[in-house]
Amino acid sequence: MRLAIIIGSVRQGRFGPTAAAWLHARACRRDDLDVDVIDLAEAWLPTVLPAGFPARGVTGPPAVEHLRPWLADADAFVIVTPEYNHSFPASLKNAIDWYHEEWRGKPVAFVAYGEASGGLRAVEQLRPVFDALDAVCVGEPVSLPFHRIPPDSSAERLLDALEKHHRDRQR
């Protein structure tokens, strides 16, 4: 299974790369996964979508088209998101909105971080967004309250849920 771990925050000093590196290291221990990390801070996606985008046959700006095959080739996603003001960052919503078919039917899981809530309010806001794109939210989110890395078993449960959904979808 080809897994894309997406770092959703673009703020300076963010914790997302640390959380993504933790998950990436656990995922790379498995021989059933091929893992890519996509950092939205390096994607440079435009923040304004043209009216009517995406229209069939219309290509996006170069940064959008550069990222498209990475998302299209992924079989599953893990969204690494902070909780900002009881929700997820605008950079993540922007990245989600540039694409549609790339999410359709694919499993999405979450690693969330923040203060006491551990980012879970951001996940609750993200679920209906991915549901609207016909993606499938799977498993329990891994929550990192106060930016504390959890036991490896939580990563394994998350990856197992993605793999199970992927396997069931293949049948």
Residue, then its C-alpha position, 0 to 999 in steps of 0.5 A: m500500500r502506498l501511504a501519503i503522510i500529509i503535514g497540514s500546518v505551514r507555520q514556523g516552529r510547528f510540531g507537524p514535522t516531528a509528529a510526521a517523522w514519528l509516524h514515518a519511522r513506524a510506517c517504514r518498519r513495515d514491509d507492507l507500506d511504501v511511504d511518502v511525506i508531503d509537507l504543505a509548507e514545501a508545496w507552495l499551493p496558491t491560496v485562491l481557487p479560480a471560480g468553478f475549479p476544478a472543472r473537468g479537463v482544466t488544469g491547475p497552477p503548476a504547484v497544484e499539478h506538481l502535487r497531483p500525482w503524489l496524491a493520485d498515486a497514494d492508496a491511503f492518507v494520514i493527515v497530520t494536523p494541529e488544532y488551531n482555534h478549535s479547528f484545523p489550519a487553513s493551509l490544510k483546507n486549501a490543499i484539500d480543496w484543490y483536489h477531488e478525484e485524488w481523495r475519492g474512495k481512499p482511506v484517511a486517518f489522522v494524527a492530531y496534536g495540540e494542547a489539552s484536546g490533543g487536536l481532536r477538535a480539528v479531526e472532528q472538523l475534518r471528517p465531514v470535509f473528507d466525507a464530502l469528497d467521498a474519502v473514507c475516514v478510518g480508525e481512531p485518530v492518534s492524539l498528541p495532547f501537549h505535543r507528547i509522542p504516544p506509544d508506538s502501538s497507537a501508530e500500529r493501530l492506525l496503520d493497521a486500520l488503513e491497511k485493512h480498509h485498503r485490503d477490503r477495497q481491493r477485494 
